[in-house]
């Protein structure tokens, strides 16, 4: 019998699915790159035609402006002014995320409550807050604050809390002498407490005897905190060690930091590629990789190499310092690291730190200058713009989080509730031990989006004169005319912050995922 072997013709490239997919992605990448190159060249041409220079020299030049609030109200450079705006933005973002999460969970559960009053109050809150534009809400809270009474001479004194049209002042606890050594001991207690809690859980699992892991963890941290309150000077031996590290870092050639960044970029790419392959490992070997998988691998490798190359390029850029000297970016990075360890060395030196680790202070109203009454420097002062922005973004975001929590709770099978009630769990135990742990697996991704929205919505603070990074940047822009560089700084800041928030949310989302066999 004769067997005929039919030879199949090779598929033409214009009909090859693999070739077309790769071609589409490469063309899209080249198109986007060409688009940005055209935009950049056009911007440079427009700058030259208008006689406006493009650069970042304004970062080291004095600004000559005063900032209403922040870590430095009289910054001596553009970089310092932007740093004040960054800190002010992060103050609203970090505290707002925690507050909005707690309030959103409470309101979301309240909307599911069998109590008619609680249910209706939660519903009215959600339907009202989320349907009013955020900027309007900021204006509302600002208007509420400025209608409060003014400060007079009769108000001079110390207060636990004081409200006026100049803001809100309240008692606060500030870091003082020995705070960082004491905090180091407390952090050690947190790690020790984790092992104690695990030990308590293991006893409960092995013997069935009820233990209290959370209480044991808390008491361990408290014990370490009390001991550290008196024993923090014992960590003074770290001061010369930290100063020695600062001296050693200052003696390292600046190029070493660039090399370390390049190694970290390439190492991260290699680690990601290795993890990618490990995730697709089967008992029979590696699974078959698709075209998209190969594209991801190539993109990760190329990205690592590109970042490593940019580290060498950017590290060699020369920048004028505030002192009038010039230094490369790599040298400035070395100085920052050295100064950090030098600051830690001073913080651990018992001879330079006086007093308790924490210093509680009451708010005060004082008379300044020619009868000008205002808040003093003690306590914590919340300005009207901060109050308006914080309340606006927190309440607005909490309304959306509440709906996400409500949907997540309703997504948990009803049988879970019935089984919990059958074994005698109270409603609080049902929510804390059964419903919410399962609901959070569902609600974490959309809640992460709300965190991103809160972070980016802080830029609306310019409407109520809050000194965030956008408001400070506009002031610098008006002075220097460097519109594009300032906007690039804004974009880099919000992009970095958004990616960081996404990474944190994705990390916890992966930790909470159910592991399937």
PyMOL commands that set and color helices and strands:
alter all, ss='L'
color gray80, all
select helices_A, chain A and resi 13-15+17-50+57-59+78-111+116-129+134-146+153-155+179-207+213-251+254-279+291-315+329-347+384-411+414-422+427-464+469-480+483-512
alter helices_A, ss='H'
color red, helices_A
select strands_A, chain A and resi 157-159+161-164+167-170+172-175+281-282+285-286+318-320+326-328+358-361+363-368+372-375+380-382
alter strands_A, ss='S'
color yellow, strands_A
deselect
rebuild
show_as cartoon
